[in-house]
């Protein structure tokens, strides 16, 4: 099972719920169409969040913001 989950919740709400469940957060990012992508530190943490909040899990593939890495110019 993946450590990544897409939720229909805000980052603030996910942070609170993870703290209440004693689940470590590795990364969070806002999704362009609303909701948040959560990556838990452990598979067990991700499974806990899926079990506790099944109605807030977004099904299917969700669009994500592109990741931009600037190219450093040598002088």
C-alpha positions as CSV (number, residue, x, y, z in Angstrom):
1,X,0.0,0.0,0.0
2,X,1.2,3.5,-0.8
3,X,2.1,6.1,1.8
4,X,0.5,8.8,-0.4
5,X,-3.2,9.6,-0.1
6,X,-5.3,12.4,-1.7
7,X,-7.9,13.9,0.6
8,X,-10.7,16.4,0.1
9,X,-9.5,18.2,3.3
10,X,-7.3,21.2,3.8
11,X,-3.7,21.0,5.0
12,X,-4.7,22.5,8.3
13,X,-7.4,19.8,8.8
14,X,-5.1,17.0,7.8
15,X,-2.3,18.2,10.1
16,X,-4.8,18.2,13.0
17,X,-6.1,14.7,12.2
18,X,-2.6,13.3,11.8
19,X,-1.6,14.7,15.1
20,X,-4.8,13.3,16.8
21,X,-3.9,9.8,15.3
22,X,-0.2,10.1,16.0
23,X,0.6,9.8,12.3
24,X,3.8,11.3,11.0
25,X,3.7,13.5,7.9
26,X,6.4,13.3,5.4
27,X,5.1,15.8,2.8
28,X,1.8,17.6,2.0
29,X,0.8,19.6,-1.1
30,X,-2.3,21.4,-2.2
31,X,-4.0,19.9,-5.2
32,X,-5.0,22.3,-8.0
33,X,-8.7,21.3,-8.0
34,X,-9.0,21.3,-4.2
35,X,-7.9,18.9,-1.6
36,X,-4.5,17.9,-0.4
37,X,-2.0,15.1,-1.1
38,X,-0.6,13.6,2.0
39,X,2.5,11.4,2.2
40,X,2.8,9.7,5.6
41,X,6.1,8.7,7.1
42,X,5.0,5.0,7.3
43,X,2.7,2.6,5.6
44,X,1.0,2.0,8.9
45,X,0.3,5.7,9.3
46,X,-1.2,5.9,5.8
47,X,-3.4,2.9,6.5
48,X,-4.6,4.5,9.8
49,X,-5.6,7.7,7.9
50,X,-7.4,5.7,5.2
51,X,-9.4,3.7,7.8
52,X,-10.3,6.7,10.0
53,X,-11.3,9.0,7.1
54,X,-12.6,6.9,4.2
55,X,-15.2,9.4,3.0
56,X,-12.6,12.1,2.6
57,X,-10.2,10.0,0.4
58,X,-10.3,11.2,-3.2
59,X,-10.6,8.3,-5.7
60,X,-8.6,8.0,-8.9
61,X,-5.8,10.0,-10.2
62,X,-5.7,13.6,-9.1
63,X,-3.9,16.4,-11.0
64,X,-0.9,17.8,-9.2
65,X,0.9,21.1,-9.5
66,X,4.0,20.8,-11.7
67,X,7.3,20.8,-9.8
68,X,9.8,23.5,-11.0
69,X,13.5,23.1,-10.5
70,X,15.4,26.2,-11.6
71,X,18.5,25.6,-13.6
72,X,21.6,27.1,-12.1
73,X,23.8,29.0,-14.5
74,X,27.5,28.7,-14.3
75,X,29.5,31.8,-14.6
